[in-house]
Amino acid sequence: MPLQRLIAISFCVFITTSPLPIDAFAQVEFTQISRLPALTSPLEPSAQKLLDETRSKGGQIINLHLTYAHAPRIGAANLTMAYALRFESKTPRMLREVAIIRSAQLMDSQYEINQHRPLGLICGLTQEQIQFMPVWREHGELFDAKQKSVMAYTESMLGNKGAVDDATYQALSSQFSPQEIVELTMAISAYTSTALFTKALQTQIEPDGRFAAVGKC
């Protein structure tokens, strides 16, 4: 097993079996981490609920959550979609991470790449695969047919403003069920939206290794 994946899996085991105290990263909750001002103490009840429910999923509070907390009801709705994709999807998680990471690369979203590179490694991708996704056609030996069809679909969605060509869709539909196609399309759409959100508000990458809920691999 590649060393980087082993490290990522070990970290996953640590955060899911040895949760940090609730206040382990409390200092970041009142630090400015985007173009928006810092949250103020005490948090309003709906913002506190958003952060508490996020912790209950098994992860830590990341800067995206703190940005959402300025509009907690809208942020909570967005997280509901993210958690449905992460915990309740039929599509293999590794392939959803292919869609998300490739979307982040196309959007040049360093925030999303930073969060989803370790999730991809935990859920079965290799560092080499992630590195060569932008030029996957030149490194086809690294990817299987499903991974290639997901990357082609992602690129067609984002490169053609959603107007996926018939050949690309047919290649995808030959590999995935209708439910899986909806899940992959939603993952691409949702995380493209997150890329736009974090870039527009200049949400900072976490410098301390904070890590969102892993979900199911």
Contacts in CASP RR format, 6 or more apart in sequence:
PFRMAT RR
TARGET T0000
AUTHOR 0000-0000-0000
METHOD contacts of the structure
MODEL  1
MPLQRLIAISFCVFITTSPLPIDAFAQVEFTQISRLPALTSPLEPSAQKL
LDETRSKGGQIINLHLTYAHAPRIGAANLTMAYALRFESKTPRMLREVAI
IRSAQLMDSQYEINQHRPLGLICGLTQEQIQFMPVWREHGELFDAKQKSV
MAYTESMLGNKGAVDDATYQALSSQFSPQEIVELTMAISAYTSTALFTKA
LQTQIEPDGRFAAVGKC
2 126 0 8 1.000
2 127 0 8 1.000
4 121 0 8 1.000
4 126 0 8 1.000
4 127 0 8 1.000
5 121 0 8 1.000
5 122 0 8 1.000
5 124 0 8 1.000
5 126 0 8 1.000
5 127 0 8 1.000
8 118 0 8 1.000
8 120 0 8 1.000
8 121 0 8 1.000
8 122 0 8 1.000
9 121 0 8 1.000
9 122 0 8 1.000
11 118 0 8 1.000
11 122 0 8 1.000
11 211 0 8 1.000
12 122 0 8 1.000
12 214 0 8 1.000
15 58 0 8 1.000
15 59 0 8 1.000
15 60 0 8 1.000
15 211 0 8 1.000
15 214 0 8 1.000
16 58 0 8 1.000
16 214 0 8 1.000
19 58 0 8 1.000
19 59 0 8 1.000
20 60 0 8 1.000
22 55 0 8 1.000
24 60 0 8 1.000
25 60 0 8 1.000
25 61 0 8 1.000
25 208 0 8 1.000
25 210 0 8 1.000
28 61 0 8 1.000
28 63 0 8 1.000
28 66 0 8 1.000
28 208 0 8 1.000
28 210 0 8 1.000
29 39 0 8 1.000
29 41 0 8 1.000
29 43 0 8 1.000
29 51 0 8 1.000
29 61 0 8 1.000
29 66 0 8 1.000
30 38 0 8 1.000
30 39 0 8 1.000
30 40 0 8 1.000
30 41 0 8 1.000
31 38 0 8 1.000
32 38 0 8 1.000
33 63 0 8 1.000
33 66 0 8 1.000
33 67 0 8 1.000
33 203 0 8 1.000
33 204 0 8 1.000
34 63 0 8 1.000
34 66 0 8 1.000
34 67 0 8 1.000
34 201 0 8 1.000
34 202 0 8 1.000
34 203 0 8 1.000
34 204 0 8 1.000
35 201 0 8 1.000
35 202 0 8 1.000
36 67 0 8 1.000
36 70 0 8 1.000
36 201 0 8 1.000
39 47 0 8 1.000
39 66 0 8 1.000
39 69 0 8 1.000
39 70 0 8 1.000
42 48 0 8 1.000
43 51 0 8 1.000
43 69 0 8 1.000
44 72 0 8 1.000
46 72 0 8 1.000
46 73 0 8 1.000
46 76 0 8 1.000
47 69 0 8 1.000
47 70 0 8 1.000
47 72 0 8 1.000
49 72 0 8 1.000
49 76 0 8 1.000
50 65 0 8 1.000
50 68 0 8 1.000
50 69 0 8 1.000
50 72 0 8 1.000
50 75 0 8 1.000
50 76 0 8 1.000
50 79 0 8 1.000
51 61 0 8 1.000
51 65 0 8 1.000
51 69 0 8 1.000
53 76 0 8 1.000
53 79 0 8 1.000
54 61 0 8 1.000
54 65 0 8 1.000
54 79 0 8 1.000
54 213 0 8 1.000
55 61 0 8 1.000
57 83 0 8 1.000
57 87 0 8 1.000
57 213 0 8 1.000
57 215 0 8 1.000
58 213 0 8 1.000
58 214 0 8 1.000
59 211 0 8 1.000
59 212 0 8 1.000
59 213 0 8 1.000
59 214 0 8 1.000
60 210 0 8 1.000
60 211 0 8 1.000
60 212 0 8 1.000
61 210 0 8 1.000
62 115 0 8 1.000
62 206 0 8 1.000
62 210 0 8 1.000
62 211 0 8 1.000
62 212 0 8 1.000
63 111 0 8 1.000
63 203 0 8 1.000
63 204 0 8 1.000
63 205 0 8 1.000
63 206 0 8 1.000
63 210 0 8 1.000
64 111 0 8 1.000
64 115 0 8 1.000
64 194 0 8 1.000
64 198 0 8 1.000
64 203 0 8 1.000
64 212 0 8 1.000
65 79 0 8 1.000
65 212 0 8 1.000
67 197 0 8 1.000
67 198 0 8 1.000
67 201 0 8 1.000
67 203 0 8 1.000
68 74 0 8 1.000
68 75 0 8 1.000
68 76 0 8 1.000
68 78 0 8 1.000
68 79 0 8 1.000
69 75 0 8 1.000
78 190 0 8 1.000
78 194 0 8 1.000
81 186 0 8 1.000
81 190 0 8 1.000
82 190 0 8 1.000
82 194 0 8 1.000
83 213 0 8 1.000
85 96 0 8 1.000
85 183 0 8 1.000
85 186 0 8 1.000
85 187 0 8 1.000
85 190 0 8 1.000
86 93 0 8 1.000
86 213 0 8 1.000
86 214 0 8 1.000
86 215 0 8 1.000
86 216 0 8 1.000
87 215 0 8 1.000
87 216 0 8 1.000
89 96 0 8 1.000
89 183 0 8 1.000
89 187 0 8 1.000
90 177 0 8 1.000
90 179 0 8 1.000
90 180 0 8 1.000
90 183 0 8 1.000
91 176 0 8 1.000
91 179 0 8 1.000
91 180 0 8 1.000
91 183 0 8 1.000
91 184 0 8 1.000
91 187 0 8 1.000
93 123 0 8 1.000
93 215 0 8 1.000
93 216 0 8 1.000
93 217 0 8 1.000
94 120 0 8 1.000
94 123 0 8 1.000
94 124 0 8 1.000
94 125 0 8 1.000
94 217 0 8 1.000
95 146 0 8 1.000
95 147 0 8 1.000
95 150 0 8 1.000
95 184 0 8 1.000
96 183 0 8 1.000
96 184 0 8 1.000
96 187 0 8 1.000
97 116 0 8 1.000
97 119 0 8 1.000
97 120 0 8 1.000
97 123 0 8 1.000
97 125 0 8 1.000
98 125 0 8 1.000
98 133 0 8 1.000
98 147 0 8 1.000
98 150 0 8 1.000
98 151 0 8 1.000
98 154 0 8 1.000
99 150 0 8 1.000
99 151 0 8 1.000
99 153 0 8 1.000
99 154 0 8 1.000
99 184 0 8 1.000
99 187 0 8 1.000
99 188 0 8 1.000
99 191 0 8 1.000
100 112 0 8 1.000
100 116 0 8 1.000
100 187 0 8 1.000
100 188 0 8 1.000
100 191 0 8 1.000
101 112 0 8 1.000
101 113 0 8 1.000
101 116 0 8 1.000
101 117 0 8 1.000
101 120 0 8 1.000
101 125 0 8 1.000
101 130 0 8 1.000
101 133 0 8 1.000
102 133 0 8 1.000
102 150 0 8 1.000
102 151 0 8 1.000
102 154 0 8 1.000
102 155 0 8 1.000
103 109 0 8 1.000
103 112 0 8 1.000
103 154 0 8 1.000
103 158 0 8 1.000
103 187 0 8 1.000
103 188 0 8 1.000
103 191 0 8 1.000
103 192 0 8 1.000
103 195 0 8 1.000
104 112 0 8 1.000
104 113 0 8 1.000
104 116 0 8 1.000
104 191 0 8 1.000
104 195 0 8 1.000
105 113 0 8 1.000
105 133 0 8 1.000
105 134 0 8 1.000
106 154 0 8 1.000
106 155 0 8 1.000
106 158 0 8 1.000
106 159 0 8 1.000
107 158 0 8 1.000
107 192 0 8 1.000
107 195 0 8 1.000
107 196 0 8 1.000
107 199 0 8 1.000
108 199 0 8 1.000
109 194 0 8 1.000
109 195 0 8 1.000
109 198 0 8 1.000
109 199 0 8 1.000
110 205 0 8 1.000
111 195 0 8 1.000
111 198 0 8 1.000
111 199 0 8 1.000
111 203 0 8 1.000
111 204 0 8 1.000
111 205 0 8 1.000
112 191 0 8 1.000
112 194 0 8 1.000
112 195 0 8 1.000
112 198 0 8 1.000
114 205 0 8 1.000
114 206 0 8 1.000
115 211 0 8 1.000
115 212 0 8 1.000
116 191 0 8 1.000
117 130 0 8 1.000
118 211 0 8 1.000
119 212 0 8 1.000
119 214 0 8 1.000
120 130 0 8 1.000
121 127 0 8 1.000
121 130 0 8 1.000
122 214 0 8 1.000
122 217 0 8 1.000
123 217 0 8 1.000
124 217 0 8 1.000
126 142 0 8 1.000
128 142 0 8 1.000
129 142 0 8 1.000
129 143 0 8 1.000
129 147 0 8 1.000
132 138 0 8 1.000
132 139 0 8 1.000
132 142 0 8 1.000
133 151 0 8 1.000
136 142 0 8 1.000
136 143 0 8 1.000
136 147 0 8 1.000
136 148 0 8 1.000
136 151 0 8 1.000
140 148 0 8 1.000
143 151 0 8 1.000
145 175 0 8 1.000
146 175 0 8 1.000
146 176 0 8 1.000
149 168 0 8 1.000
149 171 0 8 1.000
149 172 0 8 1.000
149 174 0 8 1.000
149 175 0 8 1.000
149 176 0 8 1.000
150 172 0 8 1.000
150 184 0 8 1.000
152 168 0 8 1.000
152 171 0 8 1.000
152 172 0 8 1.000
153 164 0 8 1.000
153 168 0 8 1.000
153 169 0 8 1.000
153 171 0 8 1.000
153 172 0 8 1.000
153 184 0 8 1.000
153 188 0 8 1.000
154 188 0 8 1.000
156 162 0 8 1.000
156 163 0 8 1.000
156 164 0 8 1.000
156 165 0 8 1.000
156 168 0 8 1.000
156 169 0 8 1.000
157 164 0 8 1.000
157 185 0 8 1.000
157 188 0 8 1.000
157 189 0 8 1.000
158 188 0 8 1.000
158 192 0 8 1.000
172 181 0 8 1.000
172 184 0 8 1.000
173 181 0 8 1.000
176 184 0 8 1.000
197 203 0 8 1.000
END
